[in-house]
């Protein structure tokens, strides 16, 4: 039957294996608890910091690679620097995320979007409706959408950027004769 080694003896053994004369206890605890104990033993705190920095860089590169594969961004190398830009798909996803994560307005307040995009621009009309739907807006009536999220500036910025301002108007409103049951907020 094995005897349990007391924690103090285990800690002494770990310190002896590390081989450093003085050890910053906070660094040791964080290294051991974050699975960098061996690395701490090899090179101390600075080595662990360097490993964490490299891991962070690898994670960022992997995420950027995934965004590029899914066509959310484009990246081009200019000299020693990279120029990363959002694609149309990336911009739309970002706007939808901003719409969904917006704070709820005070009770009874809504952001209302009214639009009359011509048939000649049917693709833009369809895409705008889809954006509103995915962003948590609900349909009040044909081409009139509302949300109780505080998204006025997000929608206005998008409308101006997409050059839809001739056909789209955005309001903050409180008094409605009738609100559908879905008016309790974004998804």
N, C-alpha and C positions, 0 to 999 in steps of 0.2 A: 504494500500500500504506500502511495506517495504522500509525503507530507507537503502541506501547502507552505510555500515560502512567504514569509511576512512581506508586506509591501515595502517596508523600509529597506530590507535586504535586497529585494528585487531592484529598487531604485539605485542602491549602491552598486549592484552588479552592472546595471545599465550605464551608470556614470563611469565605472572602471573600463568598460568596453569602449566608451567614447574616447577615453584617453586624454581629455582636456583637463588642465589643472583647475581652471575656473569655468563655471557654466552659468549662463544667465538662466535662472529657473523658468522665467516666463517663456523664453525661446524654446527651452527643452520641452515644456508641457505642450506648447502649440505644435512643435515638430512631431512629438510622439502621437498626439491626438489626431493629427492630420495625415498620418501614415507616412511621414517623412523622417521617421526615427533613424533609419539606416543612413539616409543622406546626411542627417545631422551628425551622425557618428563619423562619416567620411570627411566632411568639410566644415562642419559647424553651421552657425546661423546664416552666414553669407552664402554658403553653398545652397542651403534650403531656399533662401530668397531667390537666388538665380534659377533654381529648378522651377519654382512657382511662376516666375516671370516667363520662362520658356513655355510652360504648360499653358499659361494665359494666352501667349502669342499663338500657339498651335490651335487653341480653341477658337480664337478670333478668325484665324485663317480658314479653319474648317467651316465656320458659320458663313463667312463671305463666299467661300466656294459653293456652299449649298444654295445661297441666295442667287448666285450667278447661274447655277445649273437650273434653278427654277424660274429663271428670267425675271427676277425682281430688280437686279442691278446689272450694270455693265461696268467693266473695269478695263482701263487702258494704262499702260506704263508710259510715263513721260519722264525721260531721264531716269533718276533714281526714285521718283515718286509715282504713286498710283493715283489715277483720277477715277473715282467711283461715283457713278450717277444712277439715280433711280430710273427704271424703265416706266412706261405708262402703267404696266401691271403693278409695279412697285408703288407708284404714286397712288393708284386707286386703292390698293391694300392699306396703305398708310392712312389715307383719308377715312376709309371704313373703320379702321382701328380707332382713329381719333373720335369718330362719331359714336362708336360703341362705348368708349371709355370715358365719355364726357360726364361731368357731374349732372345730377338731376336738378332742374330748376325748382324754384319755390312752388308750392302747391297751386295749381291753377294756371301756371305759366307754360307756354308752349312756343317752340320755334316752328313757324309755318312756312312752307315753301309752296309757292304757286307758280306754275309755268305753263307756257303755251308755245312749245317748240314746234316749228312748222314740219309738215310731212316731208319736205325736201331734206330735212335733217333727222330722219326717222332713227338712224343709228344712234345719234347723240341722245335723242329722247329716250330710247330704249335703255341705253347705258346709264343715263341719269336716273331713271326710275329704279334700275337695279341697284345703283349706288345708294339711293335713299332707302330702299327696302333692306339691303344688307346692313345699313347704318342704324337700323332700329326705328325708322320712321313708319308711321301707319297712314293708310289712305283715308282721308276725310271724304273726298269725292274725286271725280276724275281730274287728274292733274293738280290736286291739292293734297299735300302731305304734311303731317305734323309729328313732332317729337317733343317729349318733355325734358329731353337732354339739353344742356346749355351749349348748343352747337351752332349758334348764329354765325359767329366769326369763321368757323371752319367751312360752313356752307358758302358764305359770301366769298371767302378767299378762293374756293374751288370754282365757283361760278365765274369769277373774274378771270382766273387762270385759264379755264376752258373756253372763255369768250362766249358764254351763254347769257351774259347779262342783258341782252336785248329781249330775251324771252323768259327770264326767270326773275322772280322777286321773292325776297326773304323777309319775314316779319317775326317780331316777338308779340304774342297775343295772349289775352286772358279770357275774354268773354266769347263763349261759343253757345249757340242755341242748342246744339246737339253734338256730343262727342261719342264716337263708337266705343264699344266695350274694350277694345284693344288700346285705349288711350292711357293705360297705366304705365307706359314707359317702354324703353328699348328692350330688346331681347335679353 
